[in-house]
Amino acid sequence: MTDVECHPYLNQKKLADFCKSKGIAITAYSPLGSSDRPWAKPGEPKLLDDPNLKAIADKRKKTPAQIILRYLTQRGFVAIPKSVHKNRIQENINIFDFQLSPEEMKYVDSFNRNGRLLRFESGSKHPYYPFHDEY
Ligand SMILES: NC(=O)c1ccc[n+]([C@@H]2O[C@H](COP(=O)([O-])OP(=O)(O)OC[C@H]3O[C@@H](n4cnc5c(N)ncnc54)[C@H](OP(=O)(O)O)[C@@H]3O)[C@@H](O)[C@H]2O)c1
């Protein structure tokens, strides 16, 4: 088991395929895009406000958070979102009464922008740092 940042803007496809081939389960941290993190840049796109995600949510009569969590769960990730609100905690667990179609899964895959929200400053001396694009 390992945990890495993962959400539709950073879908970690290559790493997920590698881990799957080795039987390693992944916990997706910051699965909802960590919208309350203090270092978010002003004007940065917020995953939970993504209009394409909202369109799927509206069609499914679910919320964007539920679509993200269902997407991650169907991909085999463990997703543990954080909320301090009881109604959201209930909402976030209520994702087992529907399934995203293969087309919807592919569509959410296409939201990937290799956009990492959580910096890995301690790895900044690594030859391959930052391993990703910034927003
Ligand atoms: N191992 C690591 O290095 C590491 C690093 C980062 C995070 N994590 C773990 O990952 C988990 C979550 O990380 P995170 O807090 O960065 O990000 P997150 O779960 O992606 O996002 C949390 C944010 O989303 C909001 N939210 C939660 N449910 C929502 C809903 N249904 N609708 C709308 N907004 C919703 C929360 O607000 P409210 O609270 O106001 O509802 C909060 O602002 C935690 O368990 C954390 O410990 C681990």
The ligand as an SDF file (V2000), in Angstrom:
LIG
                    3D

 48 52  0  0  0  0  0  0  0  0999 V2000
    0.1350   11.4440    3.3700 N   0  0  0  0  0  0  0  0  0  0  0  0
    0.2240   12.6820    2.9850 C   0  0  0  0  0  0  0  0  0  0  0  0
    1.3020   13.2360    2.7670 O   0  0  0  0  0  0  0  0  0  0  0  0
   -1.0190   13.4700    2.8100 C   0  0  0  0  0  0  0  0  0  0  0  0
   -0.9550   14.7200    2.2090 C   0  0  0  0  0  0  0  0  0  0  0  0
   -2.1230   15.4240    2.0080 C   0  0  0  0  0  0  0  0  0  0  0  0
   -3.3250   14.8720    2.4090 C   0  0  0  0  0  0  0  0  0  0  0  0
   -3.3530   13.6590    2.9880 N   0  0  0  0  0  0  0  0  0  0  0  0
   -4.6100   13.0710    3.4310 C   0  0  0  0  0  0  0  0  0  0  0  0
   -5.5920   13.1390    2.4050 O   0  0  0  0  0  0  0  0  0  0  0  0
   -6.8740   13.4020    2.9820 C   0  0  0  0  0  0  0  0  0  0  0  0
   -7.5430   14.6220    2.4700 C   0  0  0  0  0  0  0  0  0  0  0  0
   -6.6280   15.6250    2.0540 O   0  0  0  0  0  0  0  0  0  0  0  0
   -6.9560   17.1530    1.8370 P   0  0  0  0  0  0  0  0  0  0  0  0
   -7.6550   17.7250    3.0130 O   0  0  0  0  0  0  0  0  0  0  0  0
   -5.7020   17.7650    1.3880 O   0  0  0  0  0  0  0  0  0  0  0  0
   -7.9130   17.2390    0.6080 O   0  0  0  0  0  0  0  0  0  0  0  0
   -9.3320   16.7380    0.0320 P   0  0  0  0  0  0  0  0  0  0  0  0
   -9.9700   15.6640    0.7800 O   0  0  0  0  0  0  0  0  0  0  0  0
   -9.0530   16.5760   -1.4140 O   0  0  0  0  0  0  0  0  0  0  0  0
  -10.2050   18.0550    0.1680 O   0  0  0  0  0  0  0  0  0  0  0  0
  -10.6820   18.5150    1.3730 C   0  0  0  0  0  0  0  0  0  0  0  0
  -11.4800   19.7970    1.0450 C   0  0  0  0  0  0  0  0  0  0  0  0
  -12.6690   19.4620    0.3350 O   0  0  0  0  0  0  0  0  0  0  0  0
  -13.8210   19.9330    1.0310 C   0  0  0  0  0  0  0  0  0  0  0  0
  -14.8430   18.9270    0.8600 N   0  0  0  0  0  0  0  0  0  0  0  0
  -14.8830   17.6640    1.3900 C   0  0  0  0  0  0  0  0  0  0  0  0
  -15.9770   17.0220    0.9680 N   0  0  0  0  0  0  0  0  0  0  0  0
  -16.6510   17.8820    0.1590 C   0  0  0  0  0  0  0  0  0  0  0  0
  -17.8730   17.7940   -0.5610 C   0  0  0  0  0  0  0  0  0  0  0  0
  -18.6050   16.6920   -0.5640 N   0  0  0  0  0  0  0  0  0  0  0  0
  -18.2700   18.8860   -1.2820 N   0  0  0  0  0  0  0  0  0  0  0  0
  -17.5220   20.0090   -1.3100 C   0  0  0  0  0  0  0  0  0  0  0  0
  -16.3560   20.1480   -0.6520 N   0  0  0  0  0  0  0  0  0  0  0  0
  -15.9250   19.0880    0.0820 C   0  0  0  0  0  0  0  0  0  0  0  0
  -13.3620   20.1100    2.4580 C   0  0  0  0  0  0  0  0  0  0  0  0
  -14.0760   21.1480    3.0790 O   0  0  0  0  0  0  0  0  0  0  0  0
  -14.8410   20.9530    4.4900 P   0  0  0  0  0  0  0  0  0  0  0  0
  -13.9040   20.2810    5.4350 O   0  0  0  0  0  0  0  0  0  0  0  0
  -15.1530   22.3610    4.8490 O   0  0  0  0  0  0  0  0  0  0  0  0
  -16.0530   20.1230    4.1600 O   0  0  0  0  0  0  0  0  0  0  0  0
  -11.9030   20.5470    2.2670 C   0  0  0  0  0  0  0  0  0  0  0  0
  -11.8680   21.9370    1.9300 O   0  0  0  0  0  0  0  0  0  0  0  0
   -6.6650   13.5210    4.4410 C   0  0  0  0  0  0  0  0  0  0  0  0
   -6.9810   12.2840    4.9980 O   0  0  0  0  0  0  0  0  0  0  0  0
   -5.1800   13.8500    4.5740 C   0  0  0  0  0  0  0  0  0  0  0  0
   -4.6440   13.4260    5.7850 O   0  0  0  0  0  0  0  0  0  0  0  0
   -2.2220   12.9360    3.1860 C   0  0  0  0  0  0  0  0  0  0  0  0
  1  2  1  0
  2  3  2  0
  2  4  1  0
  4  5  1  0
  4 48  2  0
  5  6  2  0
  6  7  1  0
  7  8  2  0
  8  9  1  0
  8 48  1  0
  9 10  1  0
  9 46  1  0
 10 11  1  0
 11 12  1  0
 11 44  1  0
 12 13  1  0
 13 14  1  0
 14 15  2  0
 14 16  1  0
 14 17  1  0
 17 18  1  0
 18 19  2  0
 18 20  1  0
 18 21  1  0
 21 22  1  0
 22 23  1  0
 23 24  1  0
 23 42  1  0
 24 25  1  0
 25 26  1  0
 25 36  1  0
 26 27  1  0
 26 35  1  0
 27 28  2  0
 28 29  1  0
 29 30  1  0
 29 35  2  0
 30 31  1  0
 30 32  2  0
 32 33  1  0
 33 34  2  0
 34 35  1  0
 36 37  1  0
 36 42  1  0
 37 38  1  0
 38 39  2  0
 38 40  1  0
 38 41  1  0
 42 43  1  0
 44 45  1  0
 44 46  1  0
 46 47  1  0
M  CHG  2   8   1  16  -1
M  END
$$$$
